[in-house]
Amino acid sequence: MARLKGFQELVPVDEALKRFLIEIEFQPKRSTISLEAGLNRVLSEDIVAQLDLPRTDRSAVDGYALKASDTTGASQIKPRILKVVDGESVGKDQAKQIWTGNPLPEGADAVVMLENVKLLRNKVEVWSSATRWENVSKQGEDLRRGSVVVRAGKRLRPQHLGLLAALGMRELRVFEKPKIAVLATGNELAELGTKLQKNQIFDSNRLALMALCVELGAETVNLGIAKDELKQISEKLRIGLEESDAIVTSGGTSVGAPDLVPEAINSLGKPGVIVHGVAMRPGMPTALAIVSGKPILVLPGNPAAAMLGFEVFGRPLVSKLLGLEREESRPVMKARMTKRITVTLGRRNIVRVRVLQQNGEFLAKPVSARGSGLISTMTESNGYVVTPENVEGIEEGEIVLVHLFDRLEVK
């Protein structure tokens, strides 16, 4: 009956997250993979350039390589006429035809573009004056040998792979993907593909939370559904601790009689639950725990509260397990709120919004400031606004910072 009295104290979000992350002692393992398999993987060691880029001075345009001093005063009215040569070097009053990316011939220190010359058999008229190293990519201009190209803890994007290929790399040292076990709890939950019984609903949280983990680059372990029975929940959690690096659960974390997940966690090891009840809305019943050195994120059963709770605690957790140098937050942008909304004072509120571009302006239309059980509010919105604990609302027309999780709508 003690649970039915409600939460006696709510922990501020920042303090709860700090308590949680500082307890995690996870050290990601390292492995070697091919460059082709490197997309979205996280580097486990700095990459140092083993050669200059470009390797030699090279032309940045199609044209003629020559000595800049030979073009002084050149114009269409008074062109300079140079002899065209085809060797590995150019001398005074000589020029060699060259294409973009070709190494500069010895003796040349500039390139004149094709549109500024006229070819006359074995000679060329130069119509413009060139400065030294004009239209030339100097050796090491892009990267110097010995410089750090990409640092450990960086997620590799396509542009990184292209750069590493240019350096001749074929293999990478990366952190292995962490395994996140995901468990749903509740007597009311039914598996997809089964026939719904009276008072049952299909389990949606588990699939959504697994997708959020995979989106960040983790692997998942599906722990299925546990009924509201202490023994069954404990056994599922025990399996998760054996097979994964962290656990995410939904449901069974409030203060009602069937909410047994925190109790099950505490029965499995120390320190157990370190935070239960966070000053945020939605997601107040969220609990954070550590068992056998492994983190457990306990999210509410309401769909929106579970997904938004993952945004607040799951993203930094998975970022840490991935070995990222810092948490990867959602892209953010400024937009104007289309209507006034009130929020709960003393709690960090996460307001779902739909951002659209209209008449050259970005507008944020509130979808719902409440409604944590309405899963459609997550599909109708494409971002969310976070309000601090010390404000009571957002005024119509106020400029807000939106965290985007889907594309913008343009009208």
URJOWO-V543385 format. One record per helix or strand. SS is the DSSP state (hx for helix, st for strand). FROM is the first residue (numbers start at 1). TO is the last residue. Records with the same first field share a line. If there is no record, write none. Layout:
SS = FROM-TO + FROM-TO
This chain:
hx = 2-5 + 13-22 + 35-37 + 68-71 + 114-116 + 158-166 + 205-216 + 230-243 + 261-266 + 303-322 + 376-380
st = 11-11 + 30-34 + 42-43 + 47-48 + 53-53 + 58-59 + 63-66 + 80-84 + 89-89 + 94-98 + 103-103 + 106-106 + 110-113 + 117-120 + 123-126 + 136-137 + 143-143 + 148-150 + 155-155 + 171-175 + 179-185 + 189-190 + 201-202 + 219-226 + 246-250 + 271-276 + 278-278 + 280-281 + 287-291 + 294-299 + 332-337 + 341-342 + 348-358 + 361-368 + 383-387 + 393-394 + 399-404 + 409-410
